Amino acid sequence: MRKSTGLPRRQRIVDGTSFEAVFRDKVSVHGRYFSVHAAHNRTGCARLGLVVSRKVSKKAVQRNRIKRQIRETFRLGQGELPDMDYVVVARPGGSDQDNSVLKQELTRLLEISRAKCQNRG
């Protein structure tokens, strides 16, 4: 049996109230293919929420590829991220891009959001 390398449930934002809290008390950073919204939490770990709508791509295969890339980028960089909730919203146009381009932009946006949140207090 293969061991899962995905995000455990405690590192995912799964309920609507948590999403609402991030969108209400957020620091936002926008890029060409993603918007990152971040807010402080009290869970003791960084958590990730995803929004990838059909506006991004009509094909589920492409939307799932983008979600996998977001989760992988978050998983690899979570050691450097403070204990905050991050909601990543995919924007149209990203489905045509290579995974390395998506990873590069998302890494940059996560770093900017981290710096903004630290400055905010």
C-alpha positions in Angstrom: 0.0 0.0 0.0 1.3 3.4 -1.0 1.7 6.1 1.7 -0.1 9.3 1.0 2.0 12.4 0.6 -1.0 14.7 0.5 -1.9 17.3 3.0 -3.5 15.9 6.2 -7.0 17.2 7.1 -5.7 19.5 9.8 -3.7 21.4 7.1 -6.7 21.9 4.8 -9.5 24.5 5.0 -12.6 22.4 4.5 -15.5 24.3 6.1 -17.3 27.4 4.8 -16.8 29.4 8.0 -13.0 29.1 7.7 -13.2 30.3 4.1 -15.4 33.2 5.1 -13.0 34.1 7.9 -10.1 34.3 5.5 -12.0 36.4 3.0 -13.2 38.7 5.8 -9.8 39.3 7.6 -7.5 38.8 4.7 -4.3 40.1 3.2 -4.6 39.7 -0.6 -1.9 39.3 -3.2 -2.8 39.0 -6.9 -0.8 37.6 -9.8 -1.5 36.7 -13.3 -2.7 33.1 -12.6 -3.5 33.1 -8.9 -4.8 35.3 -6.1 -3.6 34.4 -2.6 -5.7 35.4 0.5 -4.1 34.9 3.9 -5.3 35.4 7.4 -4.0 34.5 10.9 -5.3 31.4 12.5 -5.0 29.7 15.9 -4.6 26.1 14.7 -0.8 25.9 15.1 -0.1 25.1 11.5 -0.4 26.6 8.0 -3.7 25.6 6.3 -4.6 25.7 2.6 -7.9 26.2 0.8 -8.4 26.0 -2.9 -10.8 27.7 -5.3 -10.5 26.5 -8.9 -13.7 27.3 -10.8 -14.9 26.3 -14.3 -13.9 29.7 -15.5 -10.3 28.6 -15.2 -11.0 25.6 -17.5 -14.0 23.8 -18.7 -12.0 20.5 -18.5 -11.8 18.8 -15.1 -8.5 17.3 -16.0 -6.9 20.8 -16.3 -8.6 22.1 -13.1 -7.3 19.0 -11.2 -3.8 19.5 -12.5 -3.9 23.1 -11.2 -5.1 21.9 -7.8 -2.4 19.3 -7.6 0.3 21.9 -8.5 -1.1 24.3 -5.8 -1.1 21.6 -3.1 2.4 20.4 -4.1 3.8 24.0 -4.0 2.2 24.6 -0.6 3.4 21.2 0.8 7.0 21.9 -0.3 7.0 25.4 1.1 5.0 25.0 4.2 8.1 24.9 6.5 8.8 28.5 5.6 5.2 29.7 6.0 3.8 31.1 9.3 0.7 29.6 10.9 -1.9 31.2 8.8 -4.8 30.2 6.6 -4.1 30.5 2.9 -6.9 30.5 0.2 -5.5 30.2 -3.3 -7.9 31.3 -6.0 -7.0 30.2 -9.5 -7.5 32.7 -12.3 -8.4 32.1 -15.9 -5.3 31.5 -18.2 -3.4 29.3 -15.9 -4.6 26.1 -17.5 -2.5 26.8 -20.6 0.7 27.3 -18.6 3.4 24.8 -17.8 3.6 23.5 -14.2 6.9 25.2 -13.6 5.4 28.6 -14.5 2.5 28.0 -12.1 4.8 26.9 -9.3 7.1 29.9 -9.7 4.2 32.4 -9.6 2.5 30.7 -6.6 5.8 30.5 -4.7 6.4 34.2 -5.3 2.8 35.1 -4.2 3.1 33.0 -1.0 6.3 34.8 -0.1 4.7 38.2 -0.7 1.7 37.4 1.4 3.9 36.1 4.2 5.8 39.4 4.2 2.6 41.4 4.1 1.1 39.5 7.1 4.3 39.9 9.1 4.3 43.6 8.5 0.6 43.8 9.5 1.2 42.1 12.8 
